[in-house]
Amino acid sequence: MDIYVGRQPIFDRNMNVFAYELLYRRSMNNFFEGVDDNKATAELINNYFLSMHSAELTSGTKAFINFSQDMLLMEIPLLLPVDTTVVEVLERVEINEDIIAACTKLRDNGYLIALDDFVFNESYLPLMEIAHIIKIEFSAVDHETQRKLIKKYKNKIKFLAEKVETREEYMIALGMGYDYFQGYFFSKPVIVKGKEIGSLNNSLIRIMNELNKKEPDYQKISQIIETDIGLSYKLLKLANSAFFGTRNQILSIKQALVQLGLIEIKKWVYLMMLKDIQIIENKELIRNCFIRAKFMELLALETGKTDRQSEYFMTGMFSSINVLLNRDMNEIVKELCLADDVKDALLGVDNEIKRLLDIVINYELLKFNALDNSKDYFITRENLSFVYIDALKWVMKLDY
C-alpha cells in the first residue's frame, strides 16, 4: 500500500534549511484532503517515523508536526525523538490548564514548541511563556501588528513568517525581524511516497483489551504482536529508538514491551488504532512471512536451538520486509537492531540461521534438489513436510 508525506522547507535568515514542516497527504495530490486533526496527525506520524526513513525526509534537520488538543493531552509527542521534533500547537487548540500543563511537560522534556497560525489575544499569554516559536500567516495579519509583536517578544521567542508568497513579502518580513521563513516563494510542499505494511485492526483491539485489564499479561500481548508483521516491525523500531535512551539492544517483542512500559504502549496502540487501515494489497506475501517465521521457529526446536527460537522466528518474519517496504534491506536492518546473527542472515551472510532460512525458502520454491543442507541438521524431507504443515496450521488459526 502506498503512503504519502508532504514536506515544506523552513529557512533561517541566512537561507539555510532550519527544518521541514511535515504535512498529511492521502495521495500525490498536493493539497490537504479533509480528515479530522487526530487522524491526520496519527497517520502522518506513522508514515514519517514508523514506515518511512525519517532522517531522509528531513535531511537531518528538524520536523514541524501539527498536534491537536487530544494528541497533546494524550502526550503523543513524547513518542517522537526530542532532538528532531518541533511540536506545533494547532490554532484550534483550546487554551486551558490541561493544555498548559501538557505543553510545559513537553518543554521540560526538551521539545521545541511552536504556535501555529498565531493571532494574539490575552488567552495565549500563558502559552507564549512556554513557546519557543510563533508562526504567523504573513499576509493574514496587519503588518504593523506583526512589527509590534516581534519587537515586544523578540528576546524571548523566535518568529516564523509562513505563507510568504513573493520576494517583496520576504524582504518586508526580513526587515521586520522574522527569524524563519516558509511559503511558496521558497518552495511548494513536495510529496514523498513510500510503502506501508498493513496492520490488523483485530490485533490492536485485542492488545487494547488486554491493556485495559487490571493486570495486563505482557506474554499475551507479546504473542498478539508477534502474529502481526507490521506491528512487530514498528514496535521494535520504536523501542530501539535513540530517544528511549536504551543502552542495550531490544531483540524481542517482550523486551520491547518491558522497555516501553504500560503508558507508552497504550500511546503507541492509540496511535496505531487511529490510522485508517486499508485493504492489504500484499496480503499473500505477508501471510507467507508468517508461515516462514513459524516454519523457522519449529525447525529451530527440531534442531535443538530451543534457546534461540525467537531469533529464528524473527528471521523468517522479516526475510521479505525489504519487498514489503520497497526499501534496501541494509537500511531496515540498521533500524531494527536485531541480534547480529539475525542481521547477518537477513543480509545474506552465511551462518546457521541463514542456512536454515535457505532450506525453508528452497522448500517453499519446491527446489527439492537444493535441500541437501537439511541432512546436516538431520532433517529429512518427510520431516520438513510435517513441520511445514504445522506452520500452515498455526497461520490458519490466525485467520489470516
Stockholm file with secondary structure:
# STOCKHOLM 1.0

chainA/1-400         MDIYVGRQPIFDRNMNVFAYELLYRRSMNNFFEGVDDNKATAELINNYFLSMHSAELTSGTKAFINFSQDMLLMEIPLLLPVDTTVVEVLERVEINEDIIAACTKLRDNGYLIALDDFVFNESYLPLMEIAHIIKIEFSAVDHETQRKLIKKYKNKIKFLAEKVETREEYMIALGMGYDYFQGYFFSKPVIVKGKEIGSLNNSLIRIMNELNKKEPDYQKISQIIETDIGLSYKLLKLANSAFFGTRNQILSIKQALVQLGLIEIKKWVYLMMLKDIQIIENKELIRNCFIRAKFMELLALETGKTDRQSEYFMTGMFSSINVLLNRDMNEIVKELCLADDVKDALLGVDNEIKRLLDIVINYELLKFNALDNSKDYFITRENLSFVYIDALKWVMKLDY
#=GR chainA/1-400 SS CEEEEEEEEEEETTSCEEEEEEEECSSSSSSCCCCCHHHHHHHHHIIIIIISCHHHHHTTSEEEEEECHHHHHTTGGGGSCTTTEEEEECTTCCCCHHHHHHHHHHHHTTCEEEETTCCCCGGGHHHHTTCSEEEEETTTSCHHHHHHHHHHHTTTCEEEEESCCSHHHHHHHHHHTCSEECSTTTCCCEEEEEECCCCCHHHHHHHHHHHTSSSCCHHHHHHHHHTCHHHHHHHHHHHTSGGGTCSSCCCSHHHHHHHHHHHHHHHHHHHHHHSCCCCCTTHHHHHHHHHHHHHHHHHHHHTTCGGGHHHHHHHHHHTTHHHHHTSCHHHHHHHHTCCHHHHHHHTTCCSHHHHHHHHHHHHHTTCGGGCGGGGGGTCCHHHHHHHHHHHHHHHHHTTC
#=GC SS_cons         CEEEEEEEEEEETTSCEEEEEEEECSSSSSSCCCCCHHHHHHHHHIIIIIISCHHHHHTTSEEEEEECHHHHHTTGGGGSCTTTEEEEECTTCCCCHHHHHHHHHHHHTTCEEEETTCCCCGGGHHHHTTCSEEEEETTTSCHHHHHHHHHHHTTTCEEEEESCCSHHHHHHHHHHTCSEECSTTTCCCEEEEEECCCCCHHHHHHHHHHHTSSSCCHHHHHHHHHTCHHHHHHHHHHHTSGGGTCSSCCCSHHHHHHHHHHHHHHHHHHHHHHSCCCCCTTHHHHHHHHHHHHHHHHHHHHTTCGGGHHHHHHHHHHTTHHHHHTSCHHHHHHHHTCCHHHHHHHTTCCSHHHHHHHHHHHHHTTCGGGCGGGGGGTCCHHHHHHHHHHHHHHHHHTTC
//
